[in-house]
Amino acid sequence: MLNWAEAIGALAVILNAIGYRQNDVNAYRLWVALALAAISTHFFLLGAMAAGIGCALACVRNIIAMRTQHWLVAAVFVTGNLGFLGWEFFILEHSALVFIAYASSIIFTLGTVLLNEATRIRQWFILAEGLGLIYALSVGSIFGSVFNIVNLSSIGIKLWQDKKMAEPQREDPSA
């Protein structure tokens, strides 16, 4: 089962890297939804329920966010994340690690639904990816960790490229 989980995790890394390179916010949301479906499956196969649930909710959220960014959508998904957090922590008595996974998911929800500029989304997702990395390392997810590291790298590179493109071109003084 571990080999299948990691293979699906590798697919998620590829899909998500493509997503983070998109300039159109809806293209970004679609590619990332596909990646989220794969990484959700990866985490469920590893028995990491909090990440599996959070990523499954995020997949659906991204698809809905392609049509509407109404605050009510964010409220429904934040409430869903909090409900699952409560269920896992208080009923199933999972460790406090679930707080990290759901905090990451909530940041992703708010950024995806309420923000419409790819650069602002990427900036907020640095925090969410960092939390996701902590969780993935904690549950022993190889490709979950790679997923977060690649995402953090992709975000950083894209933000750097965007900043370089926005800077005025300097003329060569020796010319």
C-alpha positions in Angstrom: 0.0 0.0 0.0 2.9 2.3 0.8 4.2 2.1 -2.9 0.8 3.1 -4.2 0.5 5.9 -1.7 3.8 7.3 -2.7 3.2 6.9 -6.4 0.0 8.9 -6.0 1.9 11.4 -3.9 4.4 11.8 -6.7 1.6 12.5 -9.2 0.2 15.1 -6.8 3.6 16.8 -6.7 3.7 17.1 -10.5 0.1 18.3 -10.8 0.6 20.9 -8.1 3.8 22.2 -9.6 2.0 22.8 -12.8 -0.8 24.6 -10.8 1.6 27.0 -9.0 3.0 28.1 -12.4 -0.3 29.3 -13.7 -1.0 33.0 -14.1 -4.8 32.7 -14.5 -6.4 32.1 -11.1 -9.0 29.6 -12.4 -6.4 27.6 -14.2 -4.4 27.6 -10.9 -7.5 26.4 -9.0 -8.2 23.6 -11.5 -4.7 22.2 -11.6 -4.4 22.4 -7.8 -7.8 20.7 -7.4 -6.5 17.8 -9.4 -3.3 17.7 -7.2 -5.4 17.9 -4.0 -7.5 14.9 -5.1 -4.2 13.0 -5.5 -2.6 14.1 -2.3 -5.8 13.5 -0.4 -5.8 9.9 -1.6 -2.1 9.6 -0.7 -2.7 10.7 2.9 -5.8 8.5 3.3 -3.7 5.5 2.1 -1.1 6.4 4.8 -3.8 6.7 7.5 -3.2 10.4 7.9 -6.9 11.3 8.2 -6.6 15.0 9.0 -4.6 15.7 5.8 -6.8 13.4 3.7 -9.9 15.2 4.8 -8.4 18.7 4.6 -7.2 18.0 1.0 -10.5 16.4 -0.1 -12.3 19.5 1.2 -9.8 21.7 -0.5 -10.3 19.9 -3.8 -14.1 20.5 -3.8 -13.5 24.1 -2.5 -11.1 24.9 -5.4 -13.7 23.7 -8.0 -16.5 25.8 -6.3 -14.1 28.8 -6.1 -13.8 28.7 -9.9 -17.4 29.8 -10.1 -17.8 31.9 -7.0 -15.7 33.5 -4.3 -18.6 34.4 -2.1 -17.6 34.7 1.6 -20.3 32.1 2.4 -18.3 29.5 0.5 -15.3 30.3 2.7 -17.5 30.1 5.8 -18.9 26.7 4.8 -15.5 25.2 4.2 -13.9 26.8 7.3 -16.9 25.4 9.4 -16.3 22.0 7.7 -12.7 22.0 8.7 -13.5 23.1 12.2 -16.1 20.3 12.5 -13.7 17.6 11.3 -11.0 19.0 13.6 -13.4 18.7 16.5 -14.4 15.2 15.5 -10.8 14.0 15.1 -9.5 15.6 18.3 -12.4 15.2 20.7 -14.2 12.1 19.4 -11.5 10.0 17.8 -8.9 11.4 20.2 -6.2 11.9 17.5 -3.1 13.8 18.6 -2.8 17.6 18.6 -1.1 17.3 15.2 -4.5 17.6 13.7 -4.5 21.3 14.7 -1.6 21.9 12.3 -3.2 20.1 9.4 -6.5 21.9 9.8 -4.9 25.3 10.4 -3.1 24.8 7.0 -6.4 23.8 5.4 -8.2 26.9 6.8 -5.5 29.3 5.5 -5.7 27.6 2.1 -9.5 27.9 2.2 -9.5 31.6 3.0 -6.8 32.4 0.4 -8.4 30.4 -2.4 -12.0 31.6 -1.9 -11.5 35.2 -0.8 -8.4 36.3 -2.8 -8.5 36.8 -6.5 -5.0 37.8 -7.3 -2.5 34.9 -7.8 0.4 36.8 -6.1 -1.6 37.4 -2.9 -2.7 33.8 -2.8 0.9 32.6 -3.2 2.1 34.9 -0.4 -0.5 33.5 2.1 0.2 30.0 1.0 3.8 30.2 2.2 2.5 29.9 5.8 -0.1 27.2 4.9 2.6 25.1 3.0 5.0 25.5 6.0 2.3 24.1 8.3 1.6 21.3 5.8 5.3 20.4 5.7 5.4 20.2 9.5 2.4 17.8 9.4 3.7 15.7 6.5 7.0 15.2 8.2 5.3 14.3 11.5 3.2 11.6 9.9 6.1 10.2 7.8 4.8 11.2 4.4 7.6 11.2 1.9 5.7 12.7 -1.0 3.5 14.8 1.3 6.8 16.4 2.4 8.1 16.7 -1.1 4.7 18.1 -2.1 5.1 20.9 0.4 8.8 21.6 -0.4 8.2 21.7 -4.1 5.2 24.0 -3.5 7.2 26.3 -1.3 10.0 26.4 -3.9 7.5 27.0 -6.7 5.9 29.8 -4.8 9.2 31.4 -4.0 10.4 31.2 -7.6 7.2 32.5 -9.1 7.1 35.4 -6.6 10.7 36.2 -7.4 10.0 36.1 -11.2 7.0 38.3 -10.8 9.0 40.8 -8.8 11.8 40.8 -11.4 9.2 41.4 -14.2 7.7 44.3 -12.3 11.0 46.1 -11.8 11.8 48.8 -14.3 14.5 47.9 -16.8 17.8 49.8 -16.2 19.7 51.1 -19.1 23.3 50.1 -19.5 25.4 53.2 -18.5 28.4 52.0 -20.6 26.3 52.0 -23.9 
